[in-house]
Amino acid sequence: IMGGLEFLKLLRAYVGGEKPHVIYCTVENDIGAIALALKAGADDYMMKPFDQRLLVSKFQFDLAA
């Protein structure tokens, strides 16, 4: 069992681990915790509770990029 940050760091350390688009979901509104997630390799973040429009927008990205 591990936390989200631990998992993210391990994922990014694997060969090909940079490929998955990771959105870190948190209940924390601490900018420091969010900064740690981004530094660990998160591509973006969302705070709970989720707003449907925001959730959809986070998963609409250019696959050709």
C-alpha positions in Angstrom: 0.0 0.0 0.0 1.3 3.4 -0.9 0.1 7.0 -1.3 -0.5 8.8 -4.6 2.9 10.6 -4.5 4.8 7.4 -3.9 3.0 5.7 -6.8 3.6 8.6 -9.1 7.3 8.7 -8.4 7.6 5.0 -9.0 5.5 5.2 -12.2 7.7 7.9 -13.6 10.9 6.0 -12.8 9.9 3.0 -15.0 10.9 2.9 -18.7 8.0 4.4 -20.5 6.6 5.8 -17.2 6.5 9.2 -18.7 3.9 8.3 -21.2 0.7 8.0 -19.1 -1.1 11.4 -18.6 -1.6 11.6 -14.9 -4.0 13.9 -13.2 -3.5 14.0 -9.5 -6.8 14.2 -7.6 -6.7 15.5 -4.0 -8.9 16.9 -1.2 -6.0 19.1 -0.1 -6.2 22.8 -1.0 -2.6 23.3 0.1 -0.6 24.7 -2.8 2.5 23.1 -1.4 1.0 19.6 -1.6 -0.1 20.3 -5.2 3.4 21.6 -6.0 4.8 18.3 -4.7 2.5 16.3 -6.9 3.5 18.3 -10.0 7.2 18.0 -9.1 6.7 14.2 -8.7 5.5 14.0 -12.3 1.8 14.8 -12.3 0.7 16.5 -15.6 -2.2 18.3 -13.9 -4.3 18.2 -10.7 -7.9 18.4 -9.6 -9.3 19.1 -6.2 -12.3 17.2 -4.9 -15.3 17.5 -5.1 -15.1 17.4 -8.9 -17.0 19.8 -11.1 -18.2 17.9 -14.2 -17.1 20.6 -16.7 -13.6 20.8 -15.1 -13.3 17.0 -15.1 -14.2 16.8 -18.8 -11.8 19.6 -19.7 -8.9 17.8 -17.9 -9.3 14.8 -20.2 -9.6 16.7 -23.4 -6.1 17.0 -24.7 -4.5 16.8 -28.1 -3.5 13.2 -28.8 -1.3 14.3 -31.7 1.0 16.4 -29.4 
